[in-house]
Every structure is written in structure tokens, then in C-alpha cells.
Amino acid sequence: VTDSDPNLTKEVTNAIVLELINEINNNSALAFAKGTVTQTSSAVEGIYYSPNKFLYLAASSVIGGIIGISFAIGLEFASTKFKNKKEVENILNDKVIGVFYDDYKKRKLAKDGSKTINLITPSLRNFEPYNKLLSNIKYSNLESPYKVIMTSSNGMNELKSTICSNVAYCIANNNKKVIIIDLDTRKPVLYRTFKVERANGLVEYIEGIINQEQLIKHSNYGVAVITSGKKVINPMVILEAKKLEELINNLKKDYDCILIDTPPIGICYDAMIVSKL
């Protein structure tokens, strides 16, 4: 029984109960049920029994928190990702020579579904991680400094091309002559990064359609670029060509550093072939 007057609802409720008992006890038609119904409690003013919203809210919050924390702990223990630099060095038994921020999720998709690569804003702070990487590479072999550096990764979306591009950009800002070669013929991205034409690239050079002078493109970022060129059915023909080795040897005479971007090792064999160069 509900009403805006709590006292009225109490009285009406109790009156209905008493009326029901009197009807059962005094109605001859209900003689079989006489004395079987008794009043065990009376309606009391001001007591709200159900639902107890505060109790439900408190219990839900506690249970939800326990479930959430348990799930987070489970994910942490089940994760196979490296959590810090020291863990990488211990498990791989090797030195970490560079650490970079992963902004992959912020990058927009290109028309072919791949992520675009943005060059960092020139500043001392932004170039610091790349200068540190270059210094570590330099001091790892002082007697015969590395002029040709290849980048690869195990899988996609691991900052391979991003690091390669920004290392080249950093070298250019250090007033050094640098050229970057896109040997990822399957999913080339560097032509978009440095805003140069993809056409007349390495494939056309290997096929003898263009010469070395036509092959090299000069970007507005101080970085010379060799694009992959047109699509090929079998990239191995390009990667194993004698002209590619000759080209890199020629570039060593004119550039302080040559950077080569290759596909992920875990996906295809290209990087293993290029690594001999």
C-alpha cells in the first residue's frame, strides 16, 4: 500500500490484514480455513525495506573493484612484453643502444591502410634520443666507423621506418650528408615521409631504365632519398642484383651515412639478404 501520507498507508495495510483474518474466521464458506491465518507482524511507519540502494551501490563498487584489480593483475602476469630497458638487456643478453617514444597510435592511416610516418619537430630535446643512438653506433666501432646502417624489426608497427627516417633527419641537421634507401618494396612509406615521388626508384634503376643521377631524389629536409620504385612480383631479383651492391659502394664515396629501411625479418627474408651489404 502506498500513499503520500505514511501514517495512512500503515493503517490501511493493517486494516486489510485484520479484515482478511476476520473474513476467513467468520465466513461459513471458508470454515475449512478457520484459525489457520494469523498476523505475524504489523506495518510500521517509516521503514523502507527494499531495495536498499546504498547497500547495493556499496557492494557493487567493492565487487567491481575486486574484479577489476584481479583482471589487471592477471593481465600483468600474463603479459609477454618487455617492461623496461634492463629487462630487455637481461633476456636478450645484449645492450640497448637507443630508446624511443612510440607514438604509433597517433598516426593517421594512409590510403593503402598503412600508418603515415611523421618526422620529429627539430629541437635539441627531440633530437637527443637519435643523437644518443648515433653516438652509441659510432663508438661501437671507432677504428672503422659504420657508414651503412640497416633497420629492420621482428614484425609490423614496431617503429622501424620511423626510427630510420628520423635518424636520417637528425644526421642531416648535424650538417652531414645522408641518404636513405627504401628497400621495403612490399610496403614502401619513405616517399610519403619525405614528400618525394615514388616513381623512378630502385626497381627502375636495377632494370636500367634510369641512371644513378635520376635515381637520387633531394627532399626539403636535407635528406637524399632513393625510393623503392614501382611494384615488383619478386623483390629478391632487386635485392640480389649486383647493381644494388655497386650502388651502395658508389654512395659511400659521396655520403657520410647511408640508411637502408627493410621489411620486418619475421615476415619476409628481405632484410637477411640486404644485411650482407
C-alpha positions in Angstrom: 0.0 0.0 0.0 1.5 3.4 -1.0 0.4 6.9 -0.3 2.0 10.3 0.3 0.8 10.0 3.9 2.9 7.3 5.6 0.6 7.0 8.6 -2.4 6.4 6.3 -0.6 3.6 4.4 0.3 1.9 7.8 -3.3 2.0 9.0 -4.8 0.8 5.7 -2.3 -2.0 5.5 -3.0 -3.3 9.0 -6.8 -2.9 8.4 -6.6 -5.0 5.3 -4.8 -7.8 7.2 -7.3 -7.7 10.0 -10.2 -7.7 7.5 -8.7 -10.8 5.8 -8.4 -12.7 9.1 -12.0 -11.8 10.2 -13.3 -12.8 6.8 -11.7 -16.3 7.0 -12.7 -16.9 10.6 -16.4 -15.7 10.2 -17.3 -16.8 6.7 -19.0 -20.2 6.8 -17.9 -20.9 3.2 -14.3 -20.7 4.4 -14.9 -22.8 7.6 -12.1 -25.2 6.5 -9.6 -22.5 6.8 -10.8 -21.0 10.1 -7.9 -20.4 12.6 -5.2 -21.1 10.0 -4.3 -17.5 9.3 -2.7 -15.3 11.9 -1.0 -11.9 11.8 2.8 -12.3 12.4 3.7 -8.6 12.1 2.2 -5.2 11.6 3.1 -2.4 9.1 5.4 0.1 10.8 5.6 3.7 9.7 8.9 5.0 8.2 10.8 1.7 7.4 11.8 1.3 3.8 12.8 -2.4 3.2 13.7 -2.9 -0.5 15.7 -2.1 -2.4 18.5 -0.8 -0.2 20.2 1.4 -2.8 23.1 2.4 -0.7 23.9 -1.2 0.2 23.6 -2.3 -3.4 25.8 0.6 -4.6 28.5 -0.1 -1.9 28.5 -3.9 -2.6 28.7 -3.3 -6.4 31.6 -0.9 -6.0 33.6 -3.3 -3.8 32.9 -6.3 -6.0 33.6 -4.3 -9.2 36.9 -3.1 -7.7 38.0 -6.6 -6.7 37.2 -7.9 -10.2 38.9 -5.0 -11.9 42.1 -5.3 -9.8 42.2 -9.1 -10.2 41.8 -8.7 -14.0 44.6 -6.1 -14.2 46.9 -8.3 -12.1 46.1 -11.3 -14.3 47.0 -9.3 -17.4 50.2 -8.1 -15.9 51.4 -11.6 -15.1 50.2 -13.0 -18.5 51.9 -10.2 -20.5 55.0 -11.2 -22.6 56.0 -7.6 -23.2 59.3 -6.1 -22.0 58.6 -3.6 -19.2 61.9 -1.8 -19.0 65.3 -1.4 -20.7 67.1 -3.6 -18.1 64.7 -6.5 -18.8 65.4 -6.3 -22.5 69.2 -6.4 -21.9 68.9 -9.3 -19.4 66.7 -11.5 -21.6 68.3 -10.8 -24.9 71.8 -10.6 -23.4 72.6 -7.5 -25.4 73.0 -3.8 -24.9 70.1 -1.3 -25.7 71.7 1.5 -27.8 68.6 3.6 -28.2 65.2 4.2 -26.6 62.3 5.9 -28.5 58.8 7.0 -27.7 56.1 5.1 -29.5 53.5 7.5 -31.0 52.2 4.9 -33.5 48.6 5.2 -32.3 48.6 9.0 -33.1 49.5 8.5 -36.7 46.8 8.6 -39.4 46.1 5.8 -41.9 47.2 6.3 -45.5 45.1 5.2 -48.4 46.7 1.7 -48.5 45.9 1.2 -44.8 49.4 1.7 -43.6 50.3 4.3 -40.9 51.9 7.5 -42.0 55.3 8.4 -40.5 55.9 11.9 -39.2 59.3 13.5 -38.8 60.0 15.0 -35.4 60.0 18.7 -34.8 63.6 19.9 -34.9 64.8 20.7 -31.4 67.6 19.8 -29.1 65.2 17.7 -26.9 63.6 15.8 -29.8 66.9 15.0 -31.5 68.5 13.8 -28.2 67.4 10.1 -28.4 68.6 9.9 -32.0 71.9 11.6 -31.3 72.5 9.2 -28.5 71.8 6.2 -30.8 74.2 7.6 -33.4 76.9 8.1 -30.7 76.5 4.6 -29.5 76.8 3.2 -33.0 79.8 5.4 -33.7 81.7 4.4 -30.5 81.0 0.8 -31.0 83.5 0.7 -33.9 85.8 3.7 -33.8 88.5 2.1 -35.9 86.2 1.6 -38.9 83.0 3.6 -38.4 79.8 2.3 -39.9 78.7 4.2 -43.0 75.8 1.8 -44.0 73.1 1.2 -41.4 70.1 -1.1 -42.0 66.9 -1.0 -39.9 64.5 -3.9 -39.5 62.2 -5.3 -36.9 60.5 -8.6 -36.0 57.0 -7.6 -37.0 54.9 -4.6 -38.2 54.3 -1.4 -36.3 57.5 -1.5 -34.3 58.8 1.9 -35.3 61.3 0.5 -37.8 60.7 3.1 -40.6 60.0 5.9 -38.0 63.4 5.5 -36.4 65.2 5.1 -39.8 63.6 8.3 -41.1 64.2 10.4 -38.0 67.8 9.2 -37.7 68.4 10.4 -41.3 66.7 13.7 -40.4 68.9 14.1 -37.3 72.1 13.4 -39.3 71.0 16.0 -41.9 70.5 18.5 -39.1 74.0 17.7 -37.8 75.3 19.1 -41.2 76.2 15.6 -42.5 75.4 14.2 -46.0 72.9 11.4 -45.5 70.9 9.3 -48.0 68.1 6.9 -47.1 67.1 3.9 -49.3 63.7 2.4 -49.1 64.2 -1.3 -49.7 60.8 -2.3 -48.4 59.4 -2.9 -51.9 56.2 -4.5 -50.4 55.0 -1.6 -48.3 57.2 1.5 -49.0 56.4 4.6 -46.9 59.5 6.8 -47.1 58.4 8.6 -50.2 55.4 9.9 -48.3 57.5 10.8 -45.2 60.0 12.9 -47.2 57.4 14.1 -49.7 59.1 12.8 -52.9 57.8 10.9 -55.9 57.8 7.1 -55.6 58.3 6.6 -59.4 61.9 6.3 -60.8 63.2 4.3 -57.9 65.4 1.4 -57.2 63.4 -1.0 -59.4 63.7 1.2 -62.4 67.5 1.7 -61.7 68.1 -2.1 -61.5 66.2 -2.6 -64.7 68.4 0.1 -66.4 65.6 2.5 -67.1 67.2 5.4 -65.2 70.8 6.2 -64.1 72.1 7.0 -60.6 71.7 10.7 -61.0 68.0 10.3 -61.9 67.6 7.8 -59.0 68.5 10.1 -56.2 65.8 12.5 -55.0 66.6 15.5 -52.9 63.9 16.3 -50.2 63.3 19.6 -48.4 64.5 18.0 -45.2 68.2 17.9 -46.2 67.9 14.1 -46.7 68.6 12.5 -50.1 66.1 9.7 -50.8 66.1 6.6 -53.0 62.6 5.3 -53.3 61.7 1.6 -54.0 60.0 2.5 -57.3 57.3 0.5 -59.0 55.8 -2.7 -57.5 57.6 -6.0 -58.4 56.3 -9.5 -58.2 59.6 -10.9 -56.9 61.6 -8.4 -54.7 64.5 -10.9 -54.5 65.5 -10.1 -58.0 66.1 -6.5 -56.9 67.8 -7.3 -53.6 70.2 -9.8 -55.0 71.2 -7.7 -58.0 74.9 -6.9 -58.4 73.9 -3.3 -59.3 72.5 -2.8 -55.7 75.9 -3.6 -54.2 77.6 -1.4 -56.7 75.2 1.5 -56.0 75.9 1.3 -52.2 79.6 1.3 -52.8 79.3 4.3 -55.0 77.2 6.2 -52.4 79.8 5.6 -49.7 82.1 8.0 -51.6 79.6 10.8 -51.6 77.7 10.5 -48.3 78.7 10.4 -44.7 75.9 7.9 -43.9 73.6 5.5 -45.8 70.5 4.3 -44.1 68.5 1.3 -45.5 64.9 0.6 -44.5 63.9 -3.1 -44.9 60.8 -5.2 -44.3 60.3 -6.9 -40.9 62.5 -10.1 -40.5 59.6 -12.0 -39.0 57.5 -11.5 -42.1 59.9 -11.9 -45.1 63.6 -12.8 -45.8 64.5 -9.4 -47.5 66.4 -8.0 -44.5 68.6 -11.1 -44.3 69.7 -10.7 -47.9 70.3 -6.9 -47.5 72.3 -7.4 -44.3 75.3 -8.7 -46.2 75.7 -5.2 -47.7 
